[in-house]
Amino acid sequence: MNTLEIRWHGRGGQGAVTAGEVLASAAIIEGKYALAFPEFGAERRGAPVRAYTRVTNNPNIPRTPIEKPDVVVILDKSLLKHEYIEGLKPGGYFIANTPLMPNELMKKLNLPNNFNVSTVDATSIALKWLKANIVNTAILGAVIKTTNLLKIETIINVIKSRFPGKIGEANASAVQEAYENTIVMKLQEAV
């Protein structure tokens, strides 16, 4: 692995920035270099939010917006639009919070068959475990299952240390359930 660049799209309050930070922390624990940061703008609850994570073997990590990501993660169903997928590298990963199957999502968005698509109903999982539409930990399960970038156990350990007690346990359960329920459609299956 040289560098894996992830662009997160969510709404304020859903935890896109936190998801990127948890992923970066887990990558560092596993011996990689990583950096997570938000794109600053009009941050308010419900407004579209963009965050970035870079995971690499190189200690010199640029802190610039990711225009051509390897992975695009959509946390909110209302953001399932072409403009949020722009720049995704051919062969990259498109991971979405939706109850749709990957092939249904591709058809709905009229997407080309040049990247991998994964879907998980992170909203239902978050509501079940957290009693709130905070989908960041659930979507992390989908990211790990899709990319195989890190071990799911490492993500769970970071979550439990960041959110101790019952909140951490509930978030860990959300990650695990999303990991188990993510539907991954690899590029060759889409053809």
TORMIDO-409342 format. One record per residue: x, z, y of N, C-alpha, C in turn. Coordinates in steps of 0.05 Angstrom, whole numbers, plus 32768, in hexadecimal, padded with zeros to 4 digits. Layout:
BEGIN
SITE;X;Z;Y;X;Z;Y;X;Z;Y
...
//
This chain:
BEGIN
SITE;8011;8000;7FE8;8000;8000;8000;8012;8000;8019
SITE;800D;7FED;802A;801A;7FEE;8044;800A;7FFF;8057
SITE;7FF4;7FF4;8062;7FE3;8003;8074;7FC6;7FFB;806D
SITE;7FB4;800E;806C;7F98;8009;8069;7F8B;8013;8083
SITE;7F7D;8000;8090;7F70;8006;80A9;7F52;8007;80A6
SITE;7F46;801E;80AE;7F29;8022;80AB;7F1D;8025;80C6
SITE;7F06;8017;80CA;7EF7;801A;80E2;7EDB;8026;80DB
SITE;7ED5;803C;80E7;7EBC;804A;80E2;7EA8;8045;80F9
SITE;7E8E;803F;80F1;7E79;803B;8105;7E62;804E;80FE
SITE;7E5B;805F;8111;7E45;8071;810D;7E38;8077;8127
SITE;7E28;808C;8127;7E1B;8095;8140;7E25;80B2;8145
SITE;7E26;80B9;815F;7E2F;80D4;8166;7E20;80E9;8157
SITE;7E2E;80FB;814A;7E22;8111;813B;7E21;810C;811D
SITE;7E28;80F3;8114;7E29;80ED;80F7;7E43;80F4;80EA
SITE;7E58;80F8;80FA;7E72;8100;80EF;7E85;80EA;80E9
SITE;7E84;80D3;80F6;7E97;80BE;80F0;7EB4;80C6;80F7
SITE;7EB7;80D5;810C;7ED2;80DE;8114;7EDC;80F2;8100
SITE;7ECC;8104;80F8;7ED3;8118;80E4;7EDA;810B;80C9
SITE;7ECA;80F7;80C1;7ED0;80E9;80A7;7EEC;80DD;80A8
SITE;7EF3;80D0;80BE;7F0E;80C5;80C1;7F23;80DA;80BF
SITE;7F1E;80F1;80CC;7F32;8106;80CC;7F36;8112;80B0
SITE;7F20;8116;80A2;7F21;8121;8086;7F31;810E;8074
SITE;7F2B;80F4;8077;7F39;80E0;8067;7F57;80E0;806D
SITE;7F5E;80E1;8087;7F7A;80E2;808F;7F88;80FB;8084
SITE;7F7B;8112;8086;7F86;812B;807B;7F8B;8129;805D
SITE;7F78;811E;804F;7F7B;811B;8032;7F92;8108;802B
SITE;7F95;80F3;803B;7FAB;80E0;8036;7FC6;80ED;803A
SITE;7FC8;80FE;804F;7FE1;810C;8054;7FE7;811F;803D
SITE;7FD3;812D;8033;7FD7;813F;801C;7FE2;812F;8004
SITE;7FD9;8117;8001;7FE2;8106;7FEA;7FFC;80F7;7FF0
SITE;800A;80FF;8006;8024;80F4;800B;8026;80DB;801B
SITE;800F;80D3;8028;800F;80BB;8039;8010;80C4;8056
SITE;8015;80B1;8067;8012;80B5;8084;7FF7;80AC;808C
SITE;7FEA;80BA;809F;7FCF;80B3;80A7;7FCA;80BC;80C4
SITE;7FB8;80AE;80D1;7FB0;80B5;80EC;7F92;80AD;80EE
SITE;7F82;80C0;80FA;7F66;80BA;80FF;7F61;80C1;811D
SITE;7F51;80B0;8129;7F4B;80B4;8146;7F31;80A5;814D
SITE;7F23;80B0;8161;7F0A;80A3;816A;7F10;808F;8180
SITE;7EFD;807E;8184;7EFE;806D;819C;7EED;807B;81B1
SITE;7EF9;8080;81C8;7EEB;808F;81DC;7ED9;807D;81ED
SITE;7EC1;8088;81F3;7EAE;8079;8203;7E99;808D;820C
SITE;7E80;8085;820C;7E6B;8097;8213;7E62;80A6;81FA
SITE;7E70;80BC;81F4;7E6A;80CC;81DD;7E52;80DD;81E2
SITE;7E3D;80D8;81D4;7E25;80E9;81D5;7E16;80E5;81BA
SITE;7E08;80FA;81B3;7DF9;80F9;819A;7DE7;80E1;8198
SITE;7DEA;80D2;8183;7DD9;80BA;817F;7DE5;80A0;8189
SITE;7DF9;80A1;819A;7E06;8089;81A4;7E19;807E;818F
SITE;7E1C;8063;818E;7E2F;8057;817B;7E4B;8063;817F
SITE;7E59;8069;816A;7E74;8075;816A;7E85;8064;8158
SITE;7E9E;8060;8160;7EB2;8052;8151;7ECA;8064;814D
SITE;7ED4;8065;8135;7EEC;8075;812F;7EFE;8064;811D
SITE;7F17;806D;811B;7F2B;805D;810C;7F3C;8070;80FB
SITE;7F44;8066;80E3;7F57;8074;80D2;7F6B;8060;80C8
SITE;7F84;8067;80CA;7F99;8057;80BD;7FA7;8068;80A9
SITE;7FAB;805D;8091;7FBA;806B;807B;7FD0;8058;8073
SITE;7FE9;8062;8072;8000;8051;806E;8017;8060;8061
SITE;802B;8051;805A;8044;805C;8050;8059;805D;8066
SITE;8051;8055;807E;8063;8053;8095;805D;806A;80A9
SITE;8071;807A;80B0;806C;808F;80C3;8065;8087;80DF
SITE;806B;806E;80E6;8065;8064;8101;804A;8057;8102
SITE;8036;8066;8109;801A;805D;8108;8010;8057;8124
SITE;8008;803F;812A;7FFD;8039;8145;7FE2;8047;814A
SITE;7FDE;804F;8162;7FC5;805C;816A;7FB5;8048;817B
SITE;7FB0;8031;8170;7FA1;801C;817E;7F87;8016;816E
SITE;7F73;800D;817C;7F5A;8006;816E;7F5F;7FF2;8157
SITE;7F50;7FF4;8142;7F53;7FE2;812B;7F3F;7FCB;812E
SITE;7F4A;7FB4;8134;7F39;7F9C;8139;7F35;7F8C;811F
SITE;7F49;7F8D;810D;7F47;7F7E;80F3;7F4A;7F92;80DC
SITE;7F35;7FA1;80D7;7F37;7FB6;80C3;7F37;7FAC;80A6
SITE;7F42;7FBC;8094;7F40;7FB7;8078;7F26;7FC1;806D
SITE;7F1B;7FD6;807A;7F03;7FE3;8072;7EF1;7FE8;808B
SITE;7ED8;7FE1;8088;7EC4;7FE8;809D;7EAF;7FFA;808F
SITE;7EAA;8011;809C;7E97;8024;8091;7E81;8028;80A6
SITE;7E68;8023;809D;7E51;8026;80AE;7E41;803F;80A5
SITE;7E40;8053;80B7;7E33;806C;80B0;7E15;806C;80B6
SITE;7E0C;805A;80C8;7DF0;805A;80D0;7DE3;803F;80CB
SITE;7DCC;803F;80BD;7DBF;8026;80B6;7DB9;8014;80CE
SITE;7DB4;8020;80E5;7DAE;8010;80FD;7DC6;8000;8106
SITE;7DDD;8006;80FC;7DF6;7FF7;8104;7DFD;7FE2;80F0
SITE;7DEC;7FDC;80DD;7DF1;7FC7;80C9;7DEC;7FAC;80D6
SITE;7DFF;7FA4;80E7;7DFD;7F8B;80F6;7E19;7F7D;80F5
SITE;7E19;7F63;80F9;7E32;7F53;80F8;7E47;7F5E;810B
SITE;7E3E;7F66;8123;7E51;7F6E;8137;7E63;7F85;812E
SITE;7E59;7F96;811C;7E68;7FAD;8112;7E7B;7FA5;80FB
SITE;7E76;7F8F;80F0;7E87;7F85;80D9;7E9D;7F73;80E3
SITE;7E9B;7F6A;80FC;7EAE;7F57;8107;7ECB;7F60;8102
SITE;7EDC;7F4D;80FB;7EF8;7F52;80F8;7F00;7F5B;80DC
SITE;7EEC;7F62;80CB;7EF3;7F6B;80B0;7F03;7F55;80A2
SITE;7F1A;7F5D;8098;7F2C;7F4A;808B;7F20;7F3F;8071
SITE;7F25;7F25;806C;7F1C;7F1A;8052;7F27;7F2B;803B
SITE;7F16;7F31;8028;7F1F;7F41;8012;7F1C;7F5F;8018
SITE;7F14;7F66;8030;7F11;7F82;8038;7EF8;7F8F;802C
SITE;7EF3;7FA7;8035;7EDD;7FB7;802B;7EC9;7FBD;8040
SITE;7EAF;7FB7;803B;7E99;7FBE;804C;7E89;7FD3;803E
SITE;7E88;7FEC;8049;7E7B;8002;803D;7E64;800B;804F
SITE;7E4C;800C;8044;7E34;8011;8055;7E22;8027;804A
SITE;7E18;8037;805C;7E03;804B;8056;7DE9;803D;8056
SITE;7DDF;8036;803F;7DC5;8028;803C;7DBB;802B;8020
SITE;7DA1;802C;801C;7D96;802C;8001;7D97;8011;7FF3
SITE;7D9E;7FFC;8002;7D9F;7FE1;7FF7;7DB7;7FDE;7FE4
SITE;7DB4;7FCD;7FD0;7DCA;7FC6;7FBE;7DDD;7FB4;7FCE
SITE;7DF6;7FB2;7FC6;7E09;7FA1;7FD5;7E00;7F84;7FD9
SITE;7DF6;7F78;7FC3;7DED;7F5C;7FC6;7DD5;7F59;7FD8
SITE;7DC3;7F6D;7FD9;7DAD;7F6D;7FEC;7DB6;7F6F;8008
SITE;7DCA;7F80;800D;7DD5;7F83;8028;7DE2;7F6A;8031
SITE;7DF2;7F5D;801F;7DFF;7F44;8026;7DEA;7F2F;802E
SITE;7DD5;7F2D;801F;7DC0;7F1A;8024;7DB2;7F20;803F
SITE;7DAB;7F3A;8043;7D9D;7F42;805C;7DAE;7F3B;8075
SITE;7DC8;7F40;8073;7DD9;7F3B;808A;7DE5;7F1F;808A
SITE;7DDF;7F0F;8076;7DE9;7EF4;8073;7E08;7EF4;8074
SITE;7E14;7F06;8064;7E31;7F09;8063;7E3E;7EF5;8051
SITE;7E56;7EEC;8058;7E65;7EDB;8046;7E70;7EEB;802E
SITE;7E77;7EDC;8019;7E82;7EE9;8001;7EA0;7EEC;8003
SITE;7EAA;7EF7;8019;7EC7;7EF9;801B;7ED1;7F15;801E
SITE;7EC0;7F29;8017;7ECA;7F45;8016;7EB9;7F55;8002
SITE;7EC3;7F6C;7FFB;7EB6;7F7E;7FE9;7EA1;7F8E;7FF8
SITE;7E8B;7F94;7FEB;7E75;7FA2;7FF8;7E6D;7FBA;7FE7
SITE;7E6A;7FD1;7FF3;7E61;7FE9;7FE6;7E4A;7FF6;7FF5
SITE;7E37;8000;7FE7;7E20;800E;7FF4;7E1B;8029;7FE6
SITE;7E11;803B;7FF7;7E08;8055;7FED;7DF3;8060;8001
SITE;7DDF;806D;7FF6;7DCB;8079;8008;7DD5;8094;8011
SITE;7DE8;8094;8023;7DF5;80AC;802D;7DE1;80BE;803C
SITE;7DCD;80B2;8049;7DBA;80C1;8058;7DAA;80D3;8045
SITE;7DA0;80C9;802F;7D91;80D9;801B;7DA3;80EF;8010
SITE;7DBC;80E9;800A;7DCE;80FD;7FFF;7DD4;8113;8014
SITE;7DD8;810B;802D;7DDD;811F;8042;7DC4;8131;8046
SITE;7DAD;8125;8046;7D94;8135;804A;7D90;8148;8032
SITE;7D97;813F;801A;7D95;8151;8003;7DA7;8169;8004
SITE;7DC1;8164;800A;7DD5;8179;8009;7DD8;8188;8023
SITE;7DD6;817A;803A;7DDC;8187;8054;7DC3;818C;8064
SITE;7DAC;8181;805B;7D93;8184;806A;7D95;8179;8086
SITE;7DA7;8165;808A;7DAA;8158;80A4;7DB5;813C;809F
SITE;7DB1;812A;80B3;7DBB;810F;80B1;7DD7;810D;80BB
SITE;7DE9;811D;80AE;7E05;811C;80B4;7E13;8111;809B
SITE;7E18;80F7;809C;7E1F;80E8;8084;7E3D;80E5;807F
SITE;7E4D;80F1;8090;7E6A;80EC;808E;7E76;80F3;8074
SITE;7E6F;810A;8068;7E7C;8111;804F;7E71;8100;8038
SITE;7E58;80F9;8039;7E4D;80E8;8024;7E5B;80CD;8025
SITE;7E5E;80C2;803D;7E6B;80A7;803F;7E88;80A8;8036
SITE;7E95;80BF;8038;7EB0;80C1;802E;7EB1;80BD;8010
SITE;7E9D;80C6;8001;7E9C;80C1;7FE5;7E9B;80A3;7FDF
SITE;7E8C;8095;7FEF;7E8B;8077;7FEC;7EA5;806A;7FF2
SITE;7EB3;8074;8007;7ECD;8068;800F;7EE1;806C;7FF8
SITE;7EE2;8084;7FED;7EF5;8089;7FD7;7EEF;8078;7FBF
SITE;7ED5;8077;7FB7;7ECE;8067;7F9F;7ED5;804A;7FA3
SITE;7ED0;803F;7FBC;7ED4;8023;7FC1;7EF2;801C;7FC2
SITE;7F01;802C;7FD1;7F1D;8024;7FD6;7F31;802F;7FC2
SITE;7F2A;8044;7FB3;7F3D;8052;7FA2;7F56;805B;7FB1
SITE;7F54;805F;7FCA;7F6A;8066;7FDB;7F75;8082;7FD5
SITE;7F64;8095;7FCF;7F6B;80B0;7FCA;7F5B;80BC;7FB3
SITE;7F62;80D3;7FAB;7F53;80E1;7F96;7F3B;80EF;7FA2
SITE;7F24;80ED;7F95;7F0C;80FB;7F9F;7F11;8119;7FA1
SITE;7F21;8124;7F8F;7F26;8141;7F8F;7F35;8149;7FA9
SITE;7F46;8138;7FB2;7F55;813E;7FCB;7F41;813F;7FE3
SITE;7F2F;812C;7FE4;7F1B;812B;7FFA;7F0A;8145;7FF8
SITE;7F01;814C;7FE0;7EF0;8164;7FDD;7F00;817D;7FE5
SITE;7F19;817F;7FDE;7F29;8196;7FE6;7F2C;8198;8004
SITE;7F30;8181;8012;7F33;8181;802F;7F18;818A;803B
SITE;7F02;8180;8031;7EE8;8188;803C;7EE3;81A6;8038
SITE;7EE9;81B0;8021;7EE5;81CD;801C;7EF7;81DE;802E
SITE;7F0F;81D5;8034;7F20;81E5;8046;7F17;81E2;8063
SITE;7F0D;81CB;806B;7F04;81C6;8086;7EEA;81D4;808C
SITE;7ED8;81D4;8078;7EBE;81E0;807A;7EBA;81F5;8064
SITE;7EC4;820E;8069;7EC3;8222;8054;7EA6;822B;804D
SITE;7EA4;8237;8035;7E8A;8243;802D;7E76;822F;8024
SITE;7E5C;8236;8029;7E46;8226;8020;7E45;820A;802C
SITE;7E4E;8208;8045;7E4E;81EE;8053;7E62;81DC;8045
SITE;7E79;81E6;803F;7E8E;81D6;8031;7E84;81CE;8015
SITE;7E78;81E0;8007;7E6D;81DA;7FEC;7E58;81C4;7FED
SITE;7E46;81C6;8001;7E31;81B2;8004;7E3D;8197;800B
SITE;7E51;8196;801D;7E5E;817D;8024;7E6E;8172;800C
SITE;7E7A;8183;7FFC;7E89;817A;7FE4;7E75;816D;7FD0
SITE;7E5D;8179;7FCE;7E49;816E;7FBC;7E40;8153;7FC6
SITE;7E3D;8150;7FE0;7E35;8136;7FEC;7E4A;8121;7FE6
SITE;7E64;8128;7FE9;7E79;8115;7FE3;7E78;810C;7FC6
SITE;7E75;811F;7FB4;7E75;8119;7F97;7E5D;8108;7F90
SITE;7E46;810F;7F9A;7E2E;80FF;7F93;7E30;80E2;7F9E
SITE;7E3A;80DF;7FB6;7E3D;80C5;7FC2;7E52;80B5;7FB2
SITE;7E68;80C2;7FAA;7E7C;80B5;7F9A;7E70;80AA;7F80
SITE;7E60;80BA;7F73;7E53;80B2;7F5A;7E3E;809D;7F5D
SITE;7E31;809B;7F75;7E1B;8089;7F79;7E21;8070;7F8A
SITE;7E3A;806D;7F92;7E41;8056;7FA2;7E41;803D;7F8F
SITE;7E35;8028;7F98;7E35;800E;7F8A;7E4A;7FFD;7F97
SITE;7E5E;7FF5;7F87;7E74;7FE4;7F91;7E71;7FC8;7F86
SITE;7E70;7FB4;7F98;7E70;7F98;7F8F;7E8A;7F8C;7F98
SITE;7E9B;7F87;7F85;7EB5;7F7B;7F8A;7EB2;7F5D;7F92
SITE;7EC4;7F53;7FA0;7EC3;7F38;7FAB;7EBD;7F23;7F95
SITE;7EC9;7F24;7F7E;7EC5;7F11;7F69;7EA8;7F12;7F5E
SITE;7E9B;7F2A;7F60;7E80;7F2D;7F56;7E6C;7F20;7F6A
SITE;7E74;7F1D;7F83;7E62;7F12;7F97;7E5F;7EF4;7F96
SITE;7E72;7EE7;7F89;7E72;7ECA;7F88;7E5D;7EBF;7F76
//
